[in-house]
Amino acid sequence: MFFQWLKQYMPRSLYGRAALILIVPVVSVQLVVSVAFIRKHLENVSTQMADTLVREMDLIEDETTAAASPEEALALMQPFLSTLQINVQFVAADEVPAYDYLRWYDYSGRIVRNRISEGFPNMLASVFPDNRSVQFYLATDFGPIRISVSRTRVAVTNPHQLIVTMVFFGGLMTVIAYIYLRNQLRPITKLADAAQAFGRGRSVPYSPRGATEVRAAGGAFLDMRSRIERQIEQRTLMLSGVSHDLRTPLTRLKLGLSMIDDDEAEPLLRDVDEMQRLLDAFLDFSRGVAEGEPEATDPHDLIERIVEDAQRAGTAVRLGEMSGKGTAMLRPMAIRRAVENLIGNAVRYGTCAEVSVLLSEKSLRIRVEDDGPGIPPELRAESTRPFSRLDPSRNQNKGSGVGLGLAIVTDVARAHGGTLRLGESATLGGLCADIVIAR
C-alpha cells in the first residue's frame, strides 16, 4: 500500500527519475554526515571546552568568596586572569540582561550555555552577541559579576564551514552529473520520438547514438522500420498490380455486354459494376495511408469540404457540432477516404448520417453517426478486421461489400497515432464511429 501511494508522487519522465536518483543519495549522505558531525564531533568538542571554562569559573567563584571586598577579589584573581584570557568585572544589577541572548542556529553556544547552567545554579544570564566574545553573569556576595571570554575558548569557530562546503560541492557535483546523464539519456528520447512518429505514420530522420546498448536498440528499430516499410510497399504494389490487371478484362466485358440486348445485359453489367467496386475497395485498402505526408491541416475545413462533396453527390449527410480551433498533423487524402467510408456505411445501413468534429489541446475527434441498426458490442472488434462481414448485425439488403470499409478507417486512424472507437449514437440511435487522433 505504501509503495502504491508513493508511486503517484513519483516523476513520470526519464529526466525526472534520473534527477531523483541523483539527488536523493546526495541529500541523504549530506544529512547523515551533517547529523553525525553535529552530534558527535561538534557536541563533544563544545562539551569539553565548556567543562574547561566551568573549572576556571569555579576558581573565580572561590576567589570571590574568600575575598573581603570586590577590589580584593579582583586583586586575588588578577594573576591568573591574564593567563586564562578572561575578563572579570562587577556590574550593577540593572546591567544584567533579563534573559539569555542566543541565536537560533547557534548549536554549539546552546551546548555551552546548558553545561555552564548545570555547573552554576547562580548564573543570571548568558549572552552570545557575536562570534568574538561571550559574557556570563553570576550572582556573588558582592553583587553580579560579568565574566567575558573569547568565543574561541568555549565553542568551535565557524562550525558551519564543513556543512556549507559539503552542500556547495554536493550541489555542484549533482549538476555536473545530471548534465552528463542528460547527454546519455538524449539518444533514448530521440529513439522514443522516432518510434512514436513512425507509429503515427511519419518517418523522421534518426541515427543511432549514445551507449552501446542504445545504439543496438536504435539499429534494431531502423531494421524493423525498414522491414515494415518494405512490407507495406510490397503489399501495395501487389494489390495495386492485381487490381490494375483485372481492370482490362472488366473493360472488355463491359464492351462485350454493350453489344447484346439491354434486358439480358443489365444483370451482367450490375455484376461487372460490383466487381469494379470490389476492386476499388481492394485498391483503397492496398494504398492505406501511402498517399502524401502529414501536414498541418484545419480539420473543420477538411470535414466541411467532405460533407459538401457528399451532399452534392446526393448523400443524406449533415454537419453536426464543430468545436475547437487550430490545426492538426494529418494526411488529408487518407482522412478523406476514412470519413467517406464511414459516411458511406452510415447511409448504406441507415437513412442519414451526421458528422461532427471536436478539436482539443490533446486530441482530435471526428465522429460519424447514423440511425441504422448499429453493431452489437460483442461484434465491434471483429467488424474492424479486413474482409469481415457481419451479416446478422447490418442490413445486407442495402447492398454487399467486401468487408474493408472499417478496416481502412482503422488503418488510417492507427497510421495517425489514433484509434477507431465504435459505440451507440446518443442522438440518432444507430452506430457512432469516432476517429480519435492524439495531437
Secondary structure, 3 states (H helix, E strand, C coil): CHHHHHHCCCCCCHHHHHHHHHHHHHHHHHHHHHHHHHHHHHHHHHHHHHHHHHHHHHHHHHHHHHCCCHHHHHHHHHHHHHHHCEEEEECCHHHCCCCCECCCCCHHHHHHHHHHHHHCCCEEEEECCCCCEEEEEEEECCEEEEEEEEHHHHCCCCCHHHHHHHHHHHHHHHHHHHHHHHHHHHHHHHHHHHHHHHHCCCCCCCCCCCCHHHHHHHHHHHHHHHHHHHHHHHHHHHHHHHHHHHHHHHHHHHHHHCCCCHHHHHHHHHHHHHHHHHHHHHHHHHHCCCCCCCEEECHHHHHHHHHHHHHHCCCCEEEEEEECCCCEEECHHHHHHHHHHHHHHHHHHCCCEEEEEEECCCEEEEEEEECCCCCCHHHHHHHCCCCCCCCCCCCHHHCCCCCCHHHHHHHHHHHCCEEEEEEECCCCCCEEEEEEEEC
